[in-house]
Amino acid sequence: MVLQWGTVTTGANTSGTVLFVTNNVNFPNACFGVVTTPLATANIVASSNIDSITNLQFNWNFRVTGPVGPITGFFWMAIGN
């Protein structure tokens, strides 16, 4: 098992890609899943949707659906082998 984590600095209603090699190393075989938690300096209603996952990267969409406060991005954690 391999566990990786990091943060994405972004604003509201954006999308992008996290490359695992940038943060640590690629998963040798597969990434099983990614979980995210919004990072903000105020109460917000937000979601980070993961569109696709490979052993090299994951694609995300970060959406704010409630009060828009100072948003700094999200924390992510991935597990694989």
N, C-alpha and C positions, 0 to 999 in steps of 0.2 A: 504494500500500500504506500502511496505517495500522497502527502497533503501539501497543498500550496495555498497561499493567501496573499492579498494585497489590497490596495485601494485604487479607485478611479476618481480623479478630480474632474468634475463636470458640472454643468448647470442643469436647469430643468429642461425636460423634453428634448433629450439628445440621444444619440446612439453611437456605437463604436465597437471596437474589437480589442480584446485583451490577448496578447501573445504570451503564452506561458514562458517561453524562453527569455523574454524581457524581464520577467519577475524572478525566475529561478531556472528551471529546466523543463523541457517538454516531457509529457508523460510518455514513457517508453511504449505502452500498448494502447491505453484508452483512458479518457476522463469519464468517470461515472456520473458526476453531477457537480453543479455549482450552486451555492447559496449566496444571497446578497442581503445587505442591511444598509438602508440609507444613512448617510452622514449629513447632519444639518445642525445649525446652531439655534433652531427654533422648531416648534411643533409643525410638522407638515404631514400630508398624506401623499405618499409616493410609492412607486413600484419599480422594480428592476426586472424586466422580462429578459430571459435568456432565450435567444432565437435559435442558436445552433451551437453544438459543442463537438470538438474533435480533440485528439491528443495534443494538438498544437495550439489551439485557441478557442475562445468563445466569443460570440457576438451578443451584444446587449442593447436594450432600449430602456432608458430611464425616463419615466413619466411622473409628473406631479399632477394630482387630481384634486387636491385640497388647497388650503391657504398656502400661497407661495411665500416661503420665508427664505432666509439665507441658506442656500443649499451648497454643500461642498462636494457632493458625490456619493459614492457608496463603497463599503467594504465588501470584499468577496473572498470566498473560500472554496476550493475545489479538491475533490478526492478522486484518485484513479490508481492505475498501476502501470 
